[in-house]
Amino acid sequence: MPRSRFTHLFERLALDVLLECLVLGACKLLGISWAAAAGIKQRAGVRGLARQPVSAPARLCVDEKSAGRGQNYLTIVASVAAGHSATVE
């Protein structure tokens, strides 16, 4: 595991404990610091994202709506399924 002082097996155990306990309690059980727990969670997130397939939708719709008074806007981005058309009002 690059930039980790823990084995992959220990990090897997730590993640299971972190899912079941508060972070402070998990840190006490595992004998690690809060920063070490945060690093374990961050590396797990990076590994999980790396396993996800990268794909982009074929068609997107983008719209901007006014939200309340003044210069407040919401940008809405949605995927459009093939065979369906987006209507513009």
N, C-alpha and C positions, 0 to 999 in steps of 0.2 A: 504494500500500500504506500504510494508516494506521499511524502510529507506527513506520515502518521507514525507515532511511536507504538501504536497498538496493532495487533494482528487482525486480520479480516474476521476471524472467528470471534474474537473479543468484541469487535465493533458490532457484529451481528447480535451478540448477547446484550450489549449495551443498548442497542436500538430497541430490542424487545422489552428491556427493563424501563427504558425511557417512555415507551408507549403506555406502560401500565402504571407508572408512578409520576409524581411531581418531579421536576428536574432536580431539586435539592435532595429529595429522598433517594433518587436513583444515583446521584453523585456519592452520597454517603454509603449506599450499598456496594457500589462498584469501586469506591476508593479513588475517584477521579475528581478533578476540579470542574467548576461550571464551564470554564473555557474549553476544557477537553471535551465535555459533553456537547458543547456547541459545535466544535470541530467535527466530531463524529456525525452529528446530524447534518452538517453542511456537506461532508463528503458523501454521505448516503444520498442526499438530494442530487448531487452532481452525477453519481453513478446511476440513479434512477432516470434522470433526464437523458443521460447518454444512451440508455436502452430504448427510449421511445423513438419510434420511426418519425423521421422528419418529412412532413408533407404539407403542401400549401393547397388551399381550396382553389378549384378551377375558376370560380366566380365569386366576387365579393361585392357587397353593396355598402356604401358609406353615406351616412346622412348626418346632418348637424341640426339640432333642435335647440331652440331657446328654452332656458330653464329659469322661470321667474322673471323678475325685472332686472334691467341693467344688462351688462355685458357677460352674462352667464350662459354658457352653451354646453350641451352634451354632444359628443361625437358617438354615433352608433355605427358599429361595423358588424355585418352579418354575412354568413356564408349563404349562397343561393344554390339550391340543389339543381342538378342538370334537368332540363325540361321545364323548369319553372321560371317565369320571368318576373322581374321586379317592376312594379308599377310606380310611376312618378306622378304625384298629384300636383 
